[in-house]
Amino acid sequence: PCGLLNLDGYYDGLLTFLDRCVSEGFLKQSNRDLFLVDGEPGSLLDRMRDWKPLREAKWFSRDVR
């Protein structure tokens, strides 16, 4: 995951952009969910420590040319 310490809404613009990318089909929700966002450092570190990757099928194959 990627942890964003969103103090005073610093990353709100980025998060809005990523949410729009999901809604318009440019980004999978599962990829958006890799961004863990919190305003408290301790909580963010706890969430990052407890994060478990999801198993998801690849969207491409090396066999396709």
HUBEL-V288368 format. One record per pair of residues at least 12 apart in sequence whose C-alpha atoms are under 6 Angstrom apart, sorted by the first residue. I is the first residue (numbers start at 0). GAP is how many residues later the second one is. Records with the same first field share a line. If there is no record, write none. Layout:
I=GAP / GAP
//
This chain:
0=33 / 34
1=32 / 33
2=32 / 33 / 34
3=33
4=33 / 34
5=32 / 33
6=32
//
